[in-house]
Amino acid sequence: MLKKLFLFIAFASCCALASAQDWGGRYVYEYLDEDKTLALGDLYLIPVGPDKAEFLLTVTMKDDGYTMVYDSAGEPVQLTGSQFVYKFPEFDYTLTFDLAPEVDEGVPMENTVMISEHLGEGAPPYPVDIMIDAYYRRDPDYFVAPNGYMYHVSGETCALACGGIYRGRVDLPSTVVGPFGRVYKVSGIETDAFAFSQKLTQVTISDAGQRVAPGALTYTEIPYDWDKIAKPFFAYPGPERDCFVIPWEEGYVRPEIGLPWVIFKQNVAPAQKCGDTTAKEGAMAGRVDQDFRLTKGVFYQLQASKDEVNKMFRGYDAMEIEALVADADFVAFHTFPAFGRWKFPEAERSASSDVEEQVAKMYGREVMYSRRAAWLRNGYGELDIVEFTHKDHQAMVVFAWVNGGEVEATACLTTDIESEFEDSGVWNVDDEGTYGIPDVVTIAQDPDGAVTIFLAKNAAESITCFALHQKGDKLELIEIDQWYRFVDVL
């Protein structure tokens, strides 16, 4: 888990180094030990007038993701000379920033900031194994606009990036003037642009094609409301896995997605509407793998290269994939952590005995067996399914979201069964796709860390699509869609 320690420090330096635009930007350093990367440092300098600046400095350890964060706390600091020194008021600890370090006597290093530290008596304001001293080199792919926004250049376009001054309202322009007067088209906002901008309350875009990357709004104070946000639709791909369709039939909510994204596991890629067969004669409502274009529904083309598509769906054939098509707000307010999931024909694995005991105690039933359905790669979350021994001709299954070995939230499903099933589980019984080990399509985390788990239960003749939305200690079951599986088209 990424841990952040915010230390607020002031910043001072020099206006004798030419104009502010000459030194404003991003500077980076890679801490190496025998060619092994130990940590990565990022320094962002934001000019505030010709002789003042705000800054952000982060140092992230590669082994555990621990990140030190220093910033100027929104208070511009006067620059004097070619060097500035900041001393923490609470600690006997000093940082020195030199905007014109010398490679030889009298010969300054270009595009470089040297950071050095001095620790006096007492405990330091950071773990002692974090490295600060280094020469930070300018990243030429970043620049600062006069209003304090940081931009990351990619070819002929740029995107709003981490490190800028983002407070209150941010208005994203359609174009921006970069170094040497070059004009760039602004494509959108990067995922971590607002990672250290908690005072941001509103974002507006100027172009309908500008995209706010996954999770970009999760760190801000922009209001998030699950009940009001547009929910994703389930979709499946054609044989090339680069085009997806949301099956549709009369009586269902019609897909209307202005700026779509396709989500599969932790992968999120932009898409564009490319077809609509809802009024096509002969189109069929459901999953029509044998003739993808005969599906009645709305089609979306991934805006990704063939290599990117292969990476996104590595290990999965088209017939094994159910995905989501989501709108811009849903993607911007959620992160999609990497996870592993059970996949046929892999061996089924049981939940831990501790989880079984916790769930059994909650529901007062005897556990028949359990299964692990999905688990976050960082270890801080797992979806388990527990089936209880049948009682009074009733089967009961519990979905449990487990964090750190503790059951955080559960959802309970029951169904009446015939006597012939009394001594067996209902994982594979055809009961409208409710039971069995479902495919976990993705796990979305909201700004408060609560999860919504999107699942697809595949049966011989149908696919049931649903979600488990965490509210406190409950997983709210949301029925989303059910598709008929067409085996023979002609």
Buried (B, 14 or more C-beta within 10 A) or exposed (E): EEEEEEBEBBBBBBBEBEEBBEBBBBBBBEBEEEEEEBBBBBBBBBBBEEBBBBBBBBBBBEEEEBBBBBBBEEEBBBBBBBBBBBBBEEBBBBBBBBBBBEEEEEEBBEEBBBBBEEBEEEEBBBEEEBBBBBBBBBBEEBBBBEEBBBBBBEEEBBBBBBBBBBEEEBEBBEEBEBEEEEEBBBBBBBBBBBBBBEEBEEBEBEBEEBBBBBBBBBBBBBEBEBEEBEBBBBBBBBEEBBBBBBBBBEEBEEBEBEBBBBBBBBBBBBBEBEBBBBEBEEBBBBBBBEEBEBBBBBBBBBBBEEEBBEEBBEEBEBEBBBBBBBBBBBBBBBBBBEBEBBEEEEEBEBBBEEBBEBBBEBBEBEBBBBBBBBBBEEEEBBBBBBBBBBEEEEBBBBBBBBBEEEBBBBBBBEBEBEEEBEEEBBBEBEBEBBBBBBBBBBBBBBBEEBBBBBBBBBBEEBBBBBBBBBEEEBBBBBEBBBBBBBEEEE
